[in-house]
Amino acid sequence: MIKEINFDELKDIYLQLSKIMPKKPINESDLLVDYKAQQCASFYRQLELLGNAKEFLVKASLDDDKVAIQAALVYIRVYSMNLSSFFDAFKEDADSLLRSSDWPDIPEHYQIPAHYNCPIK
């Protein structure tokens, strides 16, 4: 089972780090995530739209309606690109935080301390 991600919490942490970690604070307008929007709502809306487009494609395929199939594929493309952009913004802002701060070197064989209870390997 996939654990739910709270994108708004992630957004808030990024915003906090952008003000305290960099050598000079990062201007919020230079970041890609929309820090004023509810990210969870945005993500779930785009996921819902993608699911609706998939259902449209299924029905159009069953009817062998080439125009409707083409339209459904366009919708799937658009909503998939929106989701891709959603994740790309988080990636780019992480890159900005990493580039704009002085960080200690991560040791070659670094292990996440057990007390973080983090399943990342």
Biopython code that builds the backbone (N, CA, C, O; Angstrom):
import numpy as np
from Bio.PDB.StructureBuilder import StructureBuilder

atoms = [
    (1, "MET", "N", (0.825, -1.180, 0.000)),
    (1, "MET", "CA", (0.000, 0.000, 0.000)),
    (1, "MET", "C", (0.873, 1.249, 0.000)),
    (1, "MET", "O", (1.875, 1.317, 0.712)),
    (2, "ILE", "N", (0.489, 2.223, -0.796)),
    (2, "ILE", "CA", (1.247, 3.460, -0.890)),
    (2, "ILE", "C", (0.808, 4.418, 0.218)),
    (2, "ILE", "O", (-0.382, 4.654, 0.426)),
    (3, "LYS", "N", (1.794, 4.955, 0.916)),
    (3, "LYS", "CA", (1.527, 5.902, 1.992)),
    (3, "LYS", "C", (1.201, 7.257, 1.370)),
    (3, "LYS", "O", (1.890, 7.702, 0.453)),
    (4, "GLU", "N", (0.158, 7.909, 1.865)),
    (4, "GLU", "CA", (-0.258, 9.205, 1.340)),
    (4, "GLU", "C", (0.786, 10.271, 1.661)),
    (4, "GLU", "O", (1.357, 10.286, 2.752)),
    (5, "ILE", "N", (1.025, 11.153, 0.711)),
    (5, "ILE", "CA", (1.987, 12.240, 0.881)),
    (5, "ILE", "C", (1.209, 13.535, 1.089)),
    (5, "ILE", "O", (0.302, 13.854, 0.319)),
    (6, "ASN", "N", (1.566, 14.269, 2.121)),
    (6, "ASN", "CA", (0.958, 15.571, 2.348)),
    (6, "ASN", "C", (1.825, 16.608, 1.642)),
    (6, "ASN", "O", (2.832, 17.064, 2.184)),
    (7, "PHE", "N", (1.419, 16.978, 0.416)),
    (7, "PHE", "CA", (2.196, 17.925, -0.380)),
    (7, "PHE", "C", (2.190, 19.320, 0.232)),
    (7, "PHE", "O", (3.130, 20.088, 0.027)),
    (8, "ASP", "N", (1.146, 19.655, 0.979)),
    (8, "ASP", "CA", (1.112, 20.967, 1.630)),
    (8, "ASP", "C", (2.151, 21.050, 2.740)),
    (8, "ASP", "O", (2.758, 22.101, 2.945)),
    (9, "GLU", "N", (2.358, 19.946, 3.458)),
    (9, "GLU", "CA", (3.399, 19.912, 4.488)),
    (9, "GLU", "C", (4.779, 20.044, 3.837)),
    (9, "GLU", "O", (5.639, 20.766, 4.340)),
    (10, "LEU", "N", (4.983, 19.350, 2.727)),
    (10, "LEU", "CA", (6.243, 19.440, 1.998)),
    (10, "LEU", "C", (6.471, 20.873, 1.519)),
    (10, "LEU", "O", (7.574, 21.404, 1.644)),
    (11, "LYS", "N", (5.433, 21.491, 0.975)),
    (11, "LYS", "CA", (5.500, 22.879, 0.508)),
    (11, "LYS", "C", (5.893, 23.803, 1.659)),
    (11, "LYS", "O", (6.750, 24.672, 1.497)),
    (12, "ASP", "N", (5.266, 23.615, 2.821)),
    (12, "ASP", "CA", (5.553, 24.474, 3.980)),
    (12, "ASP", "C", (6.996, 24.315, 4.459)),
    (12, "ASP", "O", (7.638, 25.293, 4.843)),
    (13, "ILE", "N", (7.499, 23.084, 4.436)),
    (13, "ILE", "CA", (8.890, 22.845, 4.845)),
    (13, "ILE", "C", (9.844, 23.511, 3.862)),
    (13, "ILE", "O", (10.814, 24.145, 4.276)),
    (14, "TYR", "N", (9.578, 23.376, 2.563)),
    (14, "TYR", "CA", (10.417, 24.038, 1.554)),
    (14, "TYR", "C", (10.449, 25.542, 1.794)),
    (14, "TYR", "O", (11.514, 26.159, 1.766)),
    (15, "LEU", "N", (9.282, 26.126, 2.030)),
    (15, "LEU", "CA", (9.197, 27.569, 2.225)),
    (15, "LEU", "C", (9.985, 27.993, 3.459)),
    (15, "LEU", "O", (10.696, 28.997, 3.436)),
    (16, "GLN", "N", (9.855, 27.230, 4.527)),
    (16, "GLN", "CA", (10.608, 27.526, 5.754)),
    (16, "GLN", "C", (12.113, 27.423, 5.490)),
    (16, "GLN", "O", (12.876, 28.302, 5.892)),
    (17, "LEU", "N", (12.537, 26.354, 4.816)),
    (17, "LEU", "CA", (13.961, 26.173, 4.526)),
    (17, "LEU", "C", (14.490, 27.269, 3.602)),
    (17, "LEU", "O", (15.643, 27.681, 3.729)),
    (18, "SER", "N", (13.663, 27.741, 2.682)),
    (18, "SER", "CA", (14.114, 28.778, 1.745)),
    (18, "SER", "C", (14.433, 30.079, 2.463)),
    (18, "SER", "O", (15.168, 30.916, 1.939)),
    (19, "LYS", "N", (13.889, 30.250, 3.651)),
    (19, "LYS", "CA", (14.136, 31.476, 4.415)),
    (19, "LYS", "C", (15.280, 31.345, 5.402)),
    (19, "LYS", "O", (15.896, 32.348, 5.764)),
    (20, "ILE", "N", (15.582, 30.120, 5.850)),
    (20, "ILE", "CA", (16.597, 29.981, 6.900)),
    (20, "ILE", "C", (17.882, 29.288, 6.457)),
    (20, "ILE", "O", (18.922, 29.492, 7.083)),
    (21, "MET", "N", (17.849, 28.483, 5.407)),
    (21, "MET", "CA", (19.025, 27.690, 5.033)),
    (21, "MET", "C", (19.982, 28.385, 4.065)),
    (21, "MET", "O", (21.195, 28.271, 4.237)),
    (22, "PRO", "N", (19.494, 29.087, 3.073)),
    (22, "PRO", "CA", (20.417, 29.622, 2.066)),
    (22, "PRO", "C", (21.366, 30.682, 2.620)),
    (22, "PRO", "O", (21.116, 31.297, 3.656)),
    (23, "LYS", "N", (22.469, 30.871, 1.884)),
    (23, "LYS", "CA", (23.414, 31.931, 2.207)),
    (23, "LYS", "C", (22.662, 33.269, 2.209)),
    (23, "LYS", "O", (22.890, 34.122, 3.066)),
    (24, "LYS", "N", (21.778, 33.430, 1.250)),
    (24, "LYS", "CA", (20.861, 34.575, 1.238)),
    (24, "LYS", "C", (19.471, 34.003, 0.955)),
    (24, "LYS", "O", (19.333, 33.085, 0.147)),
    (25, "PRO", "N", (18.449, 34.535, 1.610)),
    (25, "PRO", "CA", (17.103, 33.962, 1.425)),
    (25, "PRO", "C", (16.685, 33.896, -0.042)),
    (25, "PRO", "O", (16.986, 34.792, -0.830)),
    (26, "ILE", "N", (15.994, 32.830, -0.384)),
    (26, "ILE", "CA", (15.486, 32.657, -1.743)),
    (26, "ILE", "C", (14.159, 33.390, -1.839)),
    (26, "ILE", "O", (13.287, 33.234, -0.984)),
    (27, "ASN", "N", (14.016, 34.182, -2.874)),
    (27, "ASN", "CA", (12.756, 34.882, -3.108)),
    (27, "ASN", "C", (11.705, 33.853, -3.510)),
    (27, "ASN", "O", (11.935, 33.038, -4.404)),
    (28, "GLU", "N", (10.568, 33.895, -2.858)),
    (28, "GLU", "CA", (9.497, 32.927, -3.137)),
    (28, "GLU", "C", (9.101, 32.924, -4.613)),
    (28, "GLU", "O", (8.711, 31.887, -5.151)),
    (29, "SER", "N", (9.201, 34.073, -5.262)),
    (29, "SER", "CA", (8.829, 34.151, -6.688)),
    (29, "SER", "C", (9.835, 33.429, -7.580)),
    (29, "SER", "O", (9.544, 33.159, -8.745)),
    (30, "ASP", "N", (11.018, 33.114, -7.045)),
    (30, "ASP", "CA", (12.020, 32.362, -7.816)),
    (30, "ASP", "C", (11.825, 30.853, -7.710)),
    (30, "ASP", "O", (12.498, 30.083, -8.396)),
    (31, "LEU", "N", (10.902, 30.434, -6.847)),
    (31, "LEU", "CA", (10.619, 29.011, -6.685)),
    (31, "LEU", "C", (9.472, 28.613, -7.614)),
    (31, "LEU", "O", (8.675, 29.462, -8.014)),
    (32, "LEU", "N", (9.386, 27.340, -7.955)),
    (32, "LEU", "CA", (8.389, 26.886, -8.928)),
    (32, "LEU", "C", (7.082, 26.407, -8.310)),
    (32, "LEU", "O", (6.030, 26.514, -8.940)),
    (33, "VAL", "N", (7.128, 25.879, -7.087)),
    (33, "VAL", "CA", (5.897, 25.438, -6.433)),
    (33, "VAL", "C", (5.068, 26.685, -6.126)),
    (33, "VAL", "O", (5.614, 27.705, -5.707)),
    (34, "ASP", "N", (3.775, 26.608, -6.329)),
    (34, "ASP", "CA", (2.888, 27.713, -5.975)),
    (34, "ASP", "C", (2.650, 27.632, -4.463)),
    (34, "ASP", "O", (1.838, 26.835, -3.994)),
    (35, "TYR", "N", (3.364, 28.460, -3.720)),
    (35, "TYR", "CA", (3.329, 28.373, -2.267)),
    (35, "TYR", "C", (2.067, 28.972, -1.654)),
    (35, "TYR", "O", (1.871, 28.892, -0.441)),
    (36, "LYS", "N", (1.222, 29.564, -2.468)),
    (36, "LYS", "CA", (-0.040, 30.100, -1.964)),
    (36, "LYS", "C", (-1.198, 29.115, -2.192)),
    (36, "LYS", "O", (-2.259, 29.246, -1.582)),
    (37, "ALA", "N", (-0.989, 28.147, -3.060)),
    (37, "ALA", "CA", (-2.046, 27.182, -3.409)),
    (37, "ALA", "C", (-2.004, 25.968, -2.495)),
    (37, "ALA", "O", (-0.975, 25.651, -1.899)),
    (38, "GLN", "N", (-3.134, 25.305, -2.399)),
    (38, "GLN", "CA", (-3.234, 24.043, -1.662)),
    (38, "GLN", "C", (-2.738, 22.932, -2.589)),
    (38, "GLN", "O", (-3.440, 22.544, -3.523)),
    (39, "GLN", "N", (-1.552, 22.430, -2.337)),
    (39, "GLN", "CA", (-0.926, 21.461, -3.232)),
    (39, "GLN", "C", (-1.639, 20.118, -3.243)),
    (39, "GLN", "O", (-1.739, 19.489, -4.296)),
    (40, "CYS", "N", (-2.132, 19.667, -2.108)),
    (40, "CYS", "CA", (-2.850, 18.382, -2.074)),
    (40, "CYS", "C", (-4.087, 18.455, -2.948)),
    (40, "CYS", "O", (-4.354, 17.540, -3.727)),
    (41, "ALA", "N", (-4.841, 19.533, -2.827)),
    (41, "ALA", "CA", (-6.056, 19.696, -3.630)),
    (41, "ALA", "C", (-5.724, 19.739, -5.114)),
    (41, "ALA", "O", (-6.428, 19.146, -5.932)),
    (42, "SER", "N", (-4.654, 20.439, -5.457)),
    (42, "SER", "CA", (-4.232, 20.526, -6.850)),
    (42, "SER", "C", (-3.848, 19.150, -7.397)),
    (42, "SER", "O", (-4.255, 18.774, -8.496)),
    (43, "PHE", "N", (-3.060, 18.404, -6.617)),
    (43, "PHE", "CA", (-2.637, 17.074, -7.041)),
    (43, "PHE", "C", (-3.833, 16.149, -7.253)),
    (43, "PHE", "O", (-3.951, 15.499, -8.292)),
    (44, "TYR", "N", (-4.716, 16.098, -6.260)),
    (44, "TYR", "CA", (-5.859, 15.186, -6.355)),
    (44, "TYR", "C", (-6.816, 15.590, -7.473)),
    (44, "TYR", "O", (-7.444, 14.729, -8.089)),
    (45, "ARG", "N", (-6.934, 16.889, -7.740)),
    (45, "ARG", "CA", (-7.790, 17.341, -8.843)),
    (45, "ARG", "C", (-7.208, 16.862, -10.178)),
    (45, "ARG", "O", (-7.944, 16.352, -11.023)),
    (46, "GLN", "N", (-5.909, 17.020, -10.371)),
    (46, "GLN", "CA", (-5.282, 16.578, -11.622)),
    (46, "GLN", "C", (-5.355, 15.058, -11.759)),
    (46, "GLN", "O", (-5.555, 14.544, -12.859)),
    (47, "LEU", "N", (-5.196, 14.345, -10.661)),
    (47, "LEU", "CA", (-5.306, 12.891, -10.686)),
    (47, "LEU", "C", (-6.732, 12.466, -11.040)),
    (47, "LEU", "O", (-6.935, 11.518, -11.797)),
    (48, "GLU", "N", (-7.709, 13.173, -10.488)),
    (48, "GLU", "CA", (-9.111, 12.890, -10.807)),
    (48, "GLU", "C", (-9.400, 13.147, -12.287)),
    (48, "GLU", "O", (-10.075, 12.353, -12.941)),
    (49, "LEU", "N", (-8.887, 14.256, -12.806)),
    (49, "LEU", "CA", (-9.094, 14.575, -14.220)),
    (49, "LEU", "C", (-8.441, 13.529, -15.121)),
    (49, "LEU", "O", (-9.008, 13.148, -16.145)),
    (50, "LEU", "N", (-7.244, 13.064, -14.739)),
    (50, "LEU", "CA", (-6.582, 12.006, -15.505)),
    (50, "LEU", "C", (-7.412, 10.726, -15.475)),
    (50, "LEU", "O", (-7.564, 10.063, -16.500)),
    (51, "GLY", "N", (-7.945, 10.379, -14.317)),
    (51, "GLY", "CA", (-8.800, 9.197, -14.204)),
    (51, "GLY", "C", (-10.058, 9.324, -15.057)),
    (51, "GLY", "O", (-10.478, 8.360, -15.697)),
    (52, "ASN", "N", (-10.658, 10.512, -15.066)),
    (52, "ASN", "CA", (-11.841, 10.750, -15.904)),
    (52, "ASN", "C", (-11.502, 10.599, -17.380)),
    (52, "ASN", "O", (-12.275, 10.026, -18.148)),
    (53, "ALA", "N", (-10.341, 11.118, -17.772)),
    (53, "ALA", "CA", (-9.916, 11.006, -19.173)),
    (53, "ALA", "C", (-9.667, 9.545, -19.544)),
    (53, "ALA", "O", (-9.971, 9.127, -20.662)),
    (54, "LYS", "N", (-9.119, 8.771, -18.614)),
    (54, "LYS", "CA", (-8.899, 7.339, -18.865)),
    (54, "LYS", "C", (-10.231, 6.630, -19.062)),
    (54, "LYS", "O", (-10.366, 5.801, -19.962)),
    (55, "GLU", "N", (-11.215, 6.951, -18.227)),
    (55, "GLU", "CA", (-12.548, 6.352, -18.374)),
    (55, "GLU", "C", (-13.181, 6.741, -19.706)),
    (55, "GLU", "O", (-13.835, 5.922, -20.352)),
    (56, "PHE", "N", (-12.985, 7.985, -20.111)),
    (56, "PHE", "CA", (-13.466, 8.456, -21.404)),
    (56, "PHE", "C", (-12.819, 7.642, -22.525)),
    (56, "PHE", "O", (-13.492, 7.250, -23.478)),
    (57, "LEU", "N", (-11.512, 7.389, -22.412)),
    (57, "LEU", "CA", (-10.799, 6.600, -23.419)),
    (57, "LEU", "C", (-11.332, 5.171, -23.480)),
    (57, "LEU", "O", (-11.512, 4.619, -24.566)),
    (58, "VAL", "N", (-11.584, 4.575, -22.324)),
    (58, "VAL", "CA", (-12.123, 3.212, -22.281)),
    (58, "VAL", "C", (-13.453, 3.149, -23.024)),
    (58, "VAL", "O", (-13.661, 2.271, -23.861)),
    (59, "LYS", "N", (-14.349, 4.077, -22.716)),
    (59, "LYS", "CA", (-15.674, 4.091, -23.351)),
    (59, "LYS", "C", (-15.579, 4.375, -24.844)),
    (59, "LYS", "O", (-16.271, 3.747, -25.644)),
    (60, "ALA", "N", (-14.729, 5.314, -25.218)),
    (60, "ALA", "CA", (-14.561, 5.644, -26.640)),
    (60, "ALA", "C", (-13.981, 4.455, -27.400)),
    (60, "ALA", "O", (-14.364, 4.194, -28.540)),
    (61, "SER", "N", (-13.049, 3.731, -26.760)),
    (61, "SER", "CA", (-12.450, 2.550, -27.396)),
    (61, "SER", "C", (-13.488, 1.450, -27.606)),
    (61, "SER", "O", (-13.503, 0.789, -28.645)),
    (62, "LEU", "N", (-14.351, 1.263, -26.613)),
    (62, "LEU", "CA", (-15.406, 0.247, -26.739)),
    (62, "LEU", "C", (-16.361, 0.567, -27.891)),
    (62, "LEU", "O", (-16.882, -0.334, -28.548)),
    (63, "ASP", "N", (-16.585, 1.872, -28.126)),
    (63, "ASP", "CA", (-17.458, 2.300, -29.226)),
    (63, "ASP", "C", (-16.705, 2.438, -30.545)),
    (63, "ASP", "O", (-17.309, 2.723, -31.580)),
    (64, "ASP", "N", (-15.378, 2.236, -30.512)),
    (64, "ASP", "CA", (-14.519, 2.404, -31.690)),
    (64, "ASP", "C", (-14.724, 3.779, -32.329)),
    (64, "ASP", "O", (-14.747, 3.914, -33.552)),
    (65, "ASP", "N", (-14.872, 4.795, -31.473)),
    (65, "ASP", "CA", (-15.086, 6.174, -31.906)),
    (65, "ASP", "C", (-13.728, 6.866, -31.996)),
    (65, "ASP", "O", (-13.189, 7.328, -30.990)),
    (66, "LYS", "N", (-13.185, 6.932, -33.200)),
    (66, "LYS", "CA", (-11.821, 7.435, -33.411)),
    (66, "LYS", "C", (-11.655, 8.896, -32.973)),
    (66, "LYS", "O", (-10.614, 9.258, -32.423)),
    (67, "VAL", "N", (-12.651, 9.723, -33.206)),
    (67, "VAL", "CA", (-12.552, 11.126, -32.811)),
    (67, "VAL", "C", (-12.530, 11.227, -31.282)),
    (67, "VAL", "O", (-11.717, 11.962, -30.721)),
    (68, "ALA", "N", (-13.414, 10.497, -30.613)),
    (68, "ALA", "CA", (-13.457, 10.513, -29.160)),
    (68, "ALA", "C", (-12.179, 9.912, -28.570)),
    (68, "ALA", "O", (-11.678, 10.397, -27.555)),
    (69, "ILE", "N", (-11.650, 8.862, -29.200)),
    (69, "ILE", "CA", (-10.387, 8.266, -28.736)),
    (69, "ILE", "C", (-9.277, 9.300, -28.817)),
    (69, "ILE", "O", (-8.494, 9.453, -27.880)),
    (70, "GLN", "N", (-9.211, 10.007, -29.932)),
    (70, "GLN", "CA", (-8.185, 11.039, -30.108)),
    (70, "GLN", "C", (-8.338, 12.134, -29.042)),
    (70, "GLN", "O", (-7.352, 12.562, -28.442)),
    (71, "ALA", "N", (-9.572, 12.579, -28.813)),
    (71, "ALA", "CA", (-9.809, 13.614, -27.799)),
    (71, "ALA", "C", (-9.393, 13.113, -26.416)),
    (71, "ALA", "O", (-8.772, 13.847, -25.648)),
    (72, "ALA", "N", (-9.733, 11.869, -26.102)),
    (72, "ALA", "CA", (-9.364, 11.300, -24.801)),
    (72, "ALA", "C", (-7.852, 11.247, -24.641)),
    (72, "ALA", "O", (-7.329, 11.551, -23.568)),
    (73, "LEU", "N", (-7.155, 10.868, -25.687)),
    (73, "LEU", "CA", (-5.689, 10.820, -25.624)),
    (73, "LEU", "C", (-5.095, 12.207, -25.399)),
    (73, "LEU", "O", (-4.109, 12.352, -24.677)),
    (74, "VAL", "N", (-5.689, 13.218, -26.009)),
    (74, "VAL", "CA", (-5.218, 14.594, -25.792)),
    (74, "VAL", "C", (-5.423, 14.979, -24.325)),
    (74, "VAL", "O", (-4.530, 15.550, -23.699)),
    (75, "TYR", "N", (-6.607, 14.664, -23.776)),
    (75, "TYR", "CA", (-6.858, 14.962, -22.362)),
    (75, "TYR", "C", (-5.878, 14.224, -21.461)),
    (75, "TYR", "O", (-5.347, 14.799, -20.511)),
    (76, "ILE", "N", (-5.640, 12.956, -21.757)),
    (76, "ILE", "CA", (-4.689, 12.171, -20.958)),
    (76, "ILE", "C", (-3.308, 12.814, -21.020)),
    (76, "ILE", "O", (-2.618, 12.906, -20.004)),
    (77, "ARG", "N", (-2.910, 13.250, -22.189)),
    (77, "ARG", "CA", (-1.620, 13.914, -22.355)),
    (77, "ARG", "C", (-1.546, 15.179, -21.501)),
    (77, "ARG", "O", (-0.561, 15.393, -20.793)),
    (78, "VAL", "N", (-2.570, 16.006, -21.565)),
    (78, "VAL", "CA", (-2.587, 17.271, -20.821)),
    (78, "VAL", "C", (-2.519, 17.025, -19.319)),
    (78, "VAL", "O", (-1.702, 17.632, -18.626)),
    (79, "TYR", "N", (-3.377, 16.133, -18.811)),
    (79, "TYR", "CA", (-3.406, 15.903, -17.364)),
    (79, "TYR", "C", (-2.140, 15.200, -16.886)),
    (79, "TYR", "O", (-1.691, 15.429, -15.763)),
    (80, "SER", "N", (-1.566, 14.351, -17.723)),
    (80, "SER", "CA", (-0.291, 13.716, -17.367)),
    (80, "SER", "C", (0.825, 14.754, -17.310)),
    (80, "SER", "O", (1.674, 14.715, -16.420)),
    (81, "MET", "N", (0.819, 15.678, -18.260)),
    (81, "MET", "CA", (1.825, 16.751, -18.251)),
    (81, "MET", "C", (1.647, 17.650, -17.028)),
    (81, "MET", "O", (2.633, 18.094, -16.439)),
    (82, "ASN", "N", (0.404, 17.922, -16.644)),
    (82, "ASN", "CA", (0.163, 18.734, -15.448)),
    (82, "ASN", "C", (0.730, 18.047, -14.211)),
    (82, "ASN", "O", (1.341, 18.698, -13.363)),
    (83, "LEU", "N", (0.532, 16.734, -14.105)),
    (83, "LEU", "CA", (1.088, 15.993, -12.967)),
    (83, "LEU", "C", (2.610, 15.967, -13.021)),
    (83, "LEU", "O", (3.276, 16.082, -11.993)),
    (84, "SER", "N", (3.149, 15.816, -14.210)),
    (84, "SER", "CA", (4.596, 15.841, -14.369)),
    (84, "SER", "C", (5.157, 17.196, -13.920)),
    (84, "SER", "O", (6.172, 17.250, -13.226)),
    (85, "SER", "N", (4.503, 18.274, -14.313)),
    (85, "SER", "CA", (4.927, 19.623, -13.916)),
    (85, "SER", "C", (4.798, 19.821, -12.410)),
    (85, "SER", "O", (5.625, 20.492, -11.794)),
    (86, "PHE", "N", (3.766, 19.239, -11.826)),
    (86, "PHE", "CA", (3.556, 19.319, -10.383)),
    (86, "PHE", "C", (4.782, 18.763, -9.652)),
    (86, "PHE", "O", (5.319, 19.406, -8.750)),
    (87, "PHE", "N", (5.215, 17.573, -10.046)),
    (87, "PHE", "CA", (6.366, 16.942, -9.402)),
    (87, "PHE", "C", (7.671, 17.635, -9.783)),
    (87, "PHE", "O", (8.585, 17.727, -8.964)),
    (88, "ASP", "N", (7.764, 18.118, -11.012)),
    (88, "ASP", "CA", (8.967, 18.810, -11.456)),
    (88, "ASP", "C", (9.201, 20.073, -10.629)),
    (88, "ASP", "O", (10.346, 20.408, -10.328)),
    (89, "ALA", "N", (8.135, 20.774, -10.261)),
    (89, "ALA", "CA", (8.278, 21.985, -9.442)),
    (89, "ALA", "C", (8.891, 21.644, -8.082)),
    (89, "ALA", "O", (9.761, 22.370, -7.600)),
    (90, "PHE", "N", (8.451, 20.558, -7.465)),
    (90, "PHE", "CA", (9.043, 20.140, -6.182)),
    (90, "PHE", "C", (10.508, 19.761, -6.364)),
    (90, "PHE", "O", (11.343, 20.082, -5.518)),
    (91, "LYS", "N", (10.823, 19.081, -7.461)),
    (91, "LYS", "CA", (12.210, 18.695, -7.730)),
    (91, "LYS", "C", (13.085, 19.926, -7.942)),
    (91, "LYS", "O", (14.177, 20.018, -7.383)),
    (92, "GLU", "N", (12.611, 20.862, -8.741)),
    (92, "GLU", "CA", (13.385, 22.067, -9.028)),
    (92, "GLU", "C", (13.611, 22.908, -7.770)),
    (92, "GLU", "O", (14.695, 23.457, -7.572)),
    (93, "ASP", "N", (12.586, 23.005, -6.923)),
    (93, "ASP", "CA", (12.756, 23.776, -5.696)),
    (93, "ASP", "C", (13.721, 23.079, -4.739)),
    (93, "ASP", "O", (14.467, 23.748, -4.024)),
    (94, "ALA", "N", (13.718, 21.753, -4.713)),
    (94, "ALA", "CA", (14.711, 21.023, -3.913)),
    (94, "ALA", "C", (16.111, 21.321, -4.446)),
    (94, "ALA", "O", (17.045, 21.532, -3.673)),
    (95, "ASP", "N", (16.249, 21.335, -5.770)),
    (95, "ASP", "CA", (17.543, 21.678, -6.370)),
    (95, "ASP", "C", (17.977, 23.083, -5.972)),
    (95, "ASP", "O", (19.147, 23.308, -5.662)),
    (96, "SER", "N", (17.036, 24.032, -5.978)),
    (96, "SER", "CA", (17.360, 25.411, -5.590)),
    (96, "SER", "C", (17.840, 25.470, -4.147)),
    (96, "SER", "O", (18.810, 26.164, -3.842)),
    (97, "LEU", "N", (17.167, 24.747, -3.261)),
    (97, "LEU", "CA", (17.582, 24.713, -1.856)),
    (97, "LEU", "C", (18.965, 24.082, -1.707)),
    (97, "LEU", "O", (19.785, 24.553, -0.918)),
    (98, "LEU", "N", (19.218, 23.029, -2.456)),
    (98, "LEU", "CA", (20.521, 22.365, -2.379)),
    (98, "LEU", "C", (21.638, 23.255, -2.922)),
    (98, "LEU", "O", (22.732, 23.284, -2.358)),
    (99, "ARG", "N", (21.377, 23.974, -3.999)),
    (99, "ARG", "CA", (22.398, 24.829, -4.620)),
    (99, "ARG", "C", (22.679, 26.101, -3.819)),
    (99, "ARG", "O", (23.802, 26.606, -3.849)),
    (100, "SER", "N", (21.694, 26.622, -3.111)),
    (100, "SER", "CA", (21.840, 27.949, -2.508)),
    (100, "SER", "C", (22.353, 27.924, -1.070)),
    (100, "SER", "O", (22.462, 28.975, -0.439)),
    (101, "SER", "N", (22.661, 26.769, -0.558)),
    (101, "SER", "CA", (23.090, 26.670, 0.838)),
    (101, "SER", "C", (24.451, 26.003, 0.940)),
    (101, "SER", "O", (24.887, 25.287, 0.038)),
    (102, "ASP", "N", (25.106, 26.255, 2.055)),
    (102, "ASP", "CA", (26.353, 25.548, 2.364)),
    (102, "ASP", "C", (25.984, 24.303, 3.142)),
    (102, "ASP", "O", (25.432, 24.391, 4.239)),
    (103, "TRP", "N", (26.285, 23.155, 2.584)),
    (103, "TRP", "CA", (25.930, 21.881, 3.203)),
    (103, "TRP", "C", (27.199, 21.123, 3.549)),
    (103, "TRP", "O", (28.197, 21.233, 2.837)),
    (104, "PRO", "N", (27.178, 20.364, 4.619)),
    (104, "PRO", "CA", (28.320, 19.481, 4.884)),
    (104, "PRO", "C", (28.321, 18.352, 3.844)),
    (104, "PRO", "O", (27.283, 18.015, 3.273)),
    (105, "ASP", "N", (29.485, 17.787, 3.617)),
    (105, "ASP", "CA", (29.560, 16.648, 2.707)),
    (105, "ASP", "C", (28.842, 15.447, 3.326)),
    (105, "ASP", "O", (28.943, 15.202, 4.528)),
    (106, "ILE", "N", (28.125, 14.712, 2.495)),
    (106, "ILE", "CA", (27.490, 13.473, 2.956)),
    (106, "ILE", "C", (28.553, 12.379, 2.877)),
    (106, "ILE", "O", (29.122, 12.147, 1.810)),
    (107, "PRO", "N", (28.825, 11.708, 3.991)),
    (107, "PRO", "CA", (29.854, 10.651, 3.969)),
    (107, "PRO", "C", (29.539, 9.571, 2.932)),
    (107, "PRO", "O", (28.375, 9.309, 2.629)),
    (108, "GLU", "N", (30.573, 8.959, 2.402)),
    (108, "GLU", "CA", (30.429, 7.980, 1.327)),
    (108, "GLU", "C", (29.465, 6.848, 1.665)),
    (108, "GLU", "O", (28.656, 6.465, 0.820)),
    (109, "HIS", "N", (29.528, 6.319, 2.844)),
    (109, "HIS", "CA", (28.662, 5.190, 3.216)),
    (109, "HIS", "C", (27.620, 5.619, 4.235)),
    (109, "HIS", "O", (27.340, 4.900, 5.194)),
    (110, "TYR", "N", (27.055, 6.784, 4.021)),
    (110, "TYR", "CA", (26.077, 7.343, 4.958)),
    (110, "TYR", "C", (24.882, 6.414, 5.123)),
    (110, "TYR", "O", (24.338, 5.900, 4.146)),
    (111, "GLN", "N", (24.486, 6.209, 6.362)),
    (111, "GLN", "CA", (23.289, 5.446, 6.704)),
    (111, "GLN", "C", (22.339, 6.383, 7.441)),
    (111, "GLN", "O", (22.747, 7.104, 8.352)),
    (112, "ILE", "N", (21.073, 6.369, 7.043)),
    (112, "ILE", "CA", (20.085, 7.175, 7.751)),
    (112, "ILE", "C", (19.974, 6.620, 9.172)),
    (112, "ILE", "O", (19.752, 5.422, 9.351)),
    (113, "PRO", "N", (20.127, 7.488, 10.193)),
    (113, "PRO", "CA", (20.033, 7.004, 11.584)),
    (113, "PRO", "C", (18.692, 6.320, 11.852)),
    (113, "PRO", "O", (17.646, 6.767, 11.382)),
    (114, "ALA", "N", (18.746, 5.241, 12.605)),
    (114, "ALA", "CA", (17.558, 4.415, 12.879)),
    (114, "ALA", "C", (16.432, 5.198, 13.522)),
    (114, "ALA", "O", (15.261, 4.895, 13.291)),
    (115, "HIS", "N", (16.765, 6.212, 14.336)),
    (115, "HIS", "CA", (15.717, 6.946, 15.039)),
    (115, "HIS", "C", (14.815, 7.761, 14.103)),
    (115, "HIS", "O", (13.759, 8.231, 14.526)),
    (116, "TYR", "N", (15.222, 7.934, 12.822)),
    (116, "TYR", "CA", (14.351, 8.603, 11.844)),
    (116, "TYR", "C", (13.269, 7.653, 11.310)),
    (116, "TYR", "O", (12.284, 8.082, 10.710)),
    (117, "ASN", "N", (13.481, 6.362, 11.543)),
    (117, "ASN", "CA", (12.497, 5.357, 11.121)),
    (117, "ASN", "C", (12.103, 5.544, 9.652)),
    (117, "ASN", "O", (10.923, 5.526, 9.300)),
    (118, "CYS", "N", (13.105, 5.721, 8.820)),
    (118, "CYS", "CA", (12.897, 6.057, 7.410)),
    (118, "CYS", "C", (13.191, 4.839, 6.532)),
    (118, "CYS", "O", (14.296, 4.298, 6.587)),
    (119, "PRO", "N", (12.222, 4.398, 5.722)),
    (119, "PRO", "CA", (12.415, 3.189, 4.905)),
    (119, "PRO", "C", (13.218, 3.413, 3.618)),
    (119, "PRO", "O", (13.312, 2.499, 2.798)),
    (120, "ILE", "N", (13.792, 4.591, 3.418)),
    (120, "ILE", "CA", (14.574, 4.850, 2.201)),
    (120, "ILE", "C", (15.881, 4.066, 2.274)),
    (120, "ILE", "O", (16.575, 4.101, 3.290)),
    (121, "LYS", "N", (16.209, 3.372, 1.212)),
    (121, "LYS", "CA", (17.467, 2.607, 1.146)),
    (121, "LYS", "C", (18.319, 3.148, 0.030)),
    (121, "LYS", "O", (19.420, 2.650, -0.202)),
]
sb = StructureBuilder()
sb.init_structure("model")
sb.init_model(0)
sb.init_chain("A")
sb.init_seg("    ")
for serial, (resi, resn, name, xyz) in enumerate(atoms, 1):
    if name == "N":
        sb.init_residue(resn, " ", resi, " ")
    sb.init_atom(name, np.array(xyz, "f"), 0.0, 1.0, " ", f" {name:<3s}", serial, name[0])
structure = sb.get_structure()
